[in-house]
Amino acid sequence: MGKILRRTFLFGSAAVAGGFAVGWYMYTKPYPNPLEAKPGEGVFTPFIRITSDDTVTMVIPRAEMGQGMLTTLAAMIAEELDVDLATVQTEFAPAAKAYYNSAMLEEGAPFPAFDNSFVAETMRGLQGVVAKFLAMQATGGSSSTVDAFDKLRQAGAGARLMLVHAAADEWGVAAASLRTENGKVIDPALGKSLSYGALAEKAAQRKVPSDVALKPREQWRYLGKTQPKLDMEAKVTGKAQFGIDVRLPDMLFATVRMNPRQGAAMTAMDDGPALAMPGVVKVVNLGTGYAVIAGNTWTAMKAADAIKPQWAQAPYPATTEGVFAKIEEALASGEGFAMRSDGETPADAAARGESIKARYSAPYLAHACMEPMNATAQWAGDRLTIWCGNQAPTSIVQQAAAVFSIPAENVEVVSTYLGGGFGRRFETDFSILAARVAKDTDGKPVQVAWTREEDMRHDMYRPGALCDAEAVLGSNGIEAISFRSASQSVMASAFGRLEGAMTPPGPDKLIVDGLWDQPYDLANFHVTGVPVDLAIPVGFWRAVGHSFNPFFIESFMDEIAAASRQDPLEMRLKLMANHAPAVGVLEAVKQMSGWDTPLDAAGVKSRGRGVAFCLSFGSWVAQVIQVADTDAGIRIENVWCAADVGIALDPGNLEAQMMSGIVYGLSAAMGEEITFADGMAEQGNFDSFDAMRMGQCPVIEVRILENSPKMGGAGEPGTPPSLPALANAIFAATGKRVRKLPLSSEVGFA
Amino acid sequence: MDLKVNGKMISLEADPEMPLLWALRDVAGLTGTKFGCGIAQCGACTVLVDGAPVRSCVTPVGSVSGEITTIEGVAAGDGTLSVVQQAWVEAQVAQCGYCQSGQVLAATALLKANPAPTDSDIDEAMSGNLCRCGTYPRIRAAVRAASKKLAGT
């Protein structure tokens, strides 16, 4: 890796300002445990409760939004605590600093995942320290297992040791002579045993051991093996409680209508027609929109429809053409930042070969979680309680404290299951809106549920992006290559939404994630990011920068392979030959897909296979997609996916996450797009912003590998390669190169 | 208004125009039926009326005369999961789980009407039920497994 611009990066600079002044001392001091023991109960670390009736409760510090963390995190604790995973209880943690996520910020360090140099490791370590200072309790960046792996196993092991020592005291024997089994401490010599429940209250008084030995992998009982999901039965019986299912005594129901020209004011509103409807309690003017409070959700929604407000103009261009003209302008002449500037540029190397150029484009996208945004809020004086599914409870606390000028201790967040997150529930807007509406209910709780249209038109979108790619192909293959990618900064937009937070200076590497950080060993490689100044709210959409840049680079690699008459899979193998995990996943999909066997076109016009690779969130993923060109359009027949996650904690869940990432990515690739007209998103529901349906879903085969020396994430890495692999397969089948997402702009899908 | 829900008669105070979805969720307190789109595009609100799948978000409660089955009424009274629910657990289908009430009910209706569906029957019957987590491959496997199990009993 050559010169990289390492001045201020967004995560680092923001964190340094807030953190390092406090000094290293703070880092060594643990945050207080927010859990209080009830009578007869022992609390061990912020993660474990054990009651005298032998109920073992795991306090889960991360959101459960389908990515399986409820089960995998509980398995980490159970592994070392030595209890039966199938019988443990779980609860979602309160918002507290003790549950901070350090791995998420480590991913923000400006070093690619394959860079194991001293500088890179030190920077990652520093970002972890910074995360503790910021104490963000957040679920994102595919970081949950990486963050929790040591922390939760140590919590389990520490608690087990405390229980063993309590039993040793009880029996007057040496702790070393005791063993544990499934929630019991056993003295093999005396033939006695005590249950954890019987020991818990006393054991919890002991000091938490600071240094405990963890089981070697060979002794793992739960980790490394597929575990049945602890929440599966609740989710097939309707018992799992999502934010929208919260029910409280005297609860009111409300809905909101905010200016669909996001960020602009409401200039007039006549609430008369709504107030005239039976069952309507109140209409609240929120400045940029209004809420209707009623006795049930339907009445609130119907009454909200009856109001015809006047909306001010949008603070961004009114049409998609206008928006993309701004992106194009930035791409052409905006000031960029270099994230990779190795050796010669294509211009330097122009004389040594043939130049190829391409421009790629990606649209704005909504998250479209199945559960529309909602939260329930209640005020008691200046104390606020918010119930919702969320990815960042401490951010909700901080935002609420700032917005309502109350101490953070006065805000309680009760987290539920999430009906999808994908980055959307990282935001605090739906919680704050509910709290604002609850100001008008005389202390009664109120659930504020958005319509689908409200959800889709008030999203923090995946930013639209344009990228110019250029390469010089000569006798040595790729003589030089460059990418210039322009989009709005997600970090700047997200920071801008947090009260009292300064938008940090410096480049946002998310703009070029997926371009600069790929393990292609090319001596002459340039990546420039160009931030686009637009006021459309943009946010973290599954894989973030890795959701669009891999489409650009992996499509271009395919174009290079075609232009230089190379097999696209063999070319990638050659260019990443020094990276064993990359070679491993590429060889795996080559074998799984029968890459070298010719395809027939029985019953269809033609068939083709495409390949793509992406290293994201520490995981190395290759995919081969096979499509058929049929009379009804392109049919995606098969996806073969190989993912190297370093340490596979739950193979079945990893398979599910890869499938999920693929379906999410292919849904976007096939047809999703948020477009603007009159300053508003034109899409409001699944009739205009659809996703892949069962009948369109290919057969997906996943193989999990463990060649990488580091553990990687799983929630996002399945998405990035799926979009370019599909475009490359369409090229292979039809000869048509589609450089614009969604691909439906140029081809039809069956 | 009187409705038969999950084998029991219940009396609701609701505007007959209110969609069945909201009558179940906000009036009857049965929150297992989910709101996804409000325009019969996603299937999250699917319930059965006399065994047939219905999009409760666009069905006025006053228009319903048959017996309603919601996700809360799929398992037996003693909590024993139905064959479809068991297949869902065995295939570890659910991720976020929000759409799964509708998926389970759509599959229940399919297998009642067509106990041995082909893959294309499954695709056709289930394509109205959106899943943003991408559980489709496991849903297919679960429906096939449930079909086999029903054939064997």
Chai-1 contact restraints between the chains, C-beta under 6 A:
chainA,res_idxA,chainB,res_idxB,connection_type,confidence,min_distance_angstrom,max_distance_angstrom,comment,restraint_id
A,M65,B,C96,contact,1.0,0.0,6.0,A-B,restraint_1
A,G66,B,Q95,contact,1.0,0.0,6.0,A-B,restraint_2
A,G66,B,C96,contact,1.0,0.0,6.0,A-B,restraint_3
A,G66,B,C133,contact,1.0,0.0,6.0,A-B,restraint_4
A,K229,B,Q92,contact,1.0,0.0,6.0,A-B,restraint_5
A,M232,B,V89,contact,1.0,0.0,6.0,A-B,restraint_6
A,M232,B,A94,contact,1.0,0.0,6.0,A-B,restraint_7
A,K235,B,A94,contact,1.0,0.0,6.0,A-B,restraint_8
A,K235,B,G97,contact,1.0,0.0,6.0,A-B,restraint_9
A,K235,B,Q100,contact,1.0,0.0,6.0,A-B,restraint_10
A,V236,B,Q85,contact,1.0,0.0,6.0,A-B,restraint_11
A,V236,B,W88,contact,1.0,0.0,6.0,A-B,restraint_12
A,V236,B,Q100,contact,1.0,0.0,6.0,A-B,restraint_13
A,V236,B,V104,contact,1.0,0.0,6.0,A-B,restraint_14
A,T237,B,A75,contact,1.0,0.0,6.0,A-B,restraint_15
A,G238,B,G32,contact,1.0,0.0,6.0,A-B,restraint_16
A,G238,B,I71,contact,1.0,0.0,6.0,A-B,restraint_17
A,G238,B,E72,contact,1.0,0.0,6.0,A-B,restraint_18
A,G238,B,S101,contact,1.0,0.0,6.0,A-B,restraint_19
A,A240,B,G97,contact,1.0,0.0,6.0,A-B,restraint_20
A,D245,B,T31,contact,1.0,0.0,6.0,A-B,restraint_21
A,N296,B,W22,contact,1.0,0.0,6.0,A-B,restraint_22
A,N296,B,D26,contact,1.0,0.0,6.0,A-B,restraint_23
A,T297,B,W22,contact,1.0,0.0,6.0,A-B,restraint_24
A,T297,B,D26,contact,1.0,0.0,6.0,A-B,restraint_25
A,W298,B,M18,contact,1.0,0.0,6.0,A-B,restraint_26
A,W298,B,W22,contact,1.0,0.0,6.0,A-B,restraint_27
A,M370,B,G36,contact,1.0,0.0,6.0,A-B,restraint_28
A,M370,B,Y98,contact,1.0,0.0,6.0,A-B,restraint_29
A,M370,B,C99,contact,1.0,0.0,6.0,A-B,restraint_30
A,M370,B,R132,contact,1.0,0.0,6.0,A-B,restraint_31
A,E371,B,Y98,contact,1.0,0.0,6.0,A-B,restraint_32
A,G419,B,C96,contact,1.0,0.0,6.0,A-B,restraint_33
A,G419,B,Y98,contact,1.0,0.0,6.0,A-B,restraint_34
A,G420,B,C96,contact,1.0,0.0,6.0,A-B,restraint_35
A,G420,B,R132,contact,1.0,0.0,6.0,A-B,restraint_36
A,R452,B,C37,contact,1.0,0.0,6.0,A-B,restraint_37
A,R452,B,G38,contact,1.0,0.0,6.0,A-B,restraint_38
A,M659,B,G134,contact,1.0,0.0,6.0,A-B,restraint_39
A,M659,B,P137,contact,1.0,0.0,6.0,A-B,restraint_40
A,S660,B,C133,contact,1.0,0.0,6.0,A-B,restraint_41
A,S660,B,G134,contact,1.0,0.0,6.0,A-B,restraint_42
A,V663,B,G134,contact,1.0,0.0,6.0,A-B,restraint_43
A,Y664,B,G134,contact,1.0,0.0,6.0,A-B,restraint_44
A,N685,B,C37,contact,1.0,0.0,6.0,A-B,restraint_45
A,N685,B,I39,contact,1.0,0.0,6.0,A-B,restraint_46
A,F686,B,C37,contact,1.0,0.0,6.0,A-B,restraint_47
A,F686,B,Q41,contact,1.0,0.0,6.0,A-B,restraint_48
A,F686,B,C42,contact,1.0,0.0,6.0,A-B,restraint_49
A,D687,B,Q41,contact,1.0,0.0,6.0,A-B,restraint_50
A,A691,B,L130,contact,1.0,0.0,6.0,A-B,restraint_51
A,R693,B,S127,contact,1.0,0.0,6.0,A-B,restraint_52
A,M694,B,D123,contact,1.0,0.0,6.0,A-B,restraint_53
A,M694,B,M126,contact,1.0,0.0,6.0,A-B,restraint_54
A,M694,B,S127,contact,1.0,0.0,6.0,A-B,restraint_55
A,M694,B,Y136,contact,1.0,0.0,6.0,A-B,restraint_56
A,G695,B,D123,contact,1.0,0.0,6.0,A-B,restraint_57
A,G695,B,S127,contact,1.0,0.0,6.0,A-B,restraint_58
A,C697,B,Y136,contact,1.0,0.0,6.0,A-B,restraint_59
A,I700,B,P137,contact,1.0,0.0,6.0,A-B,restraint_60
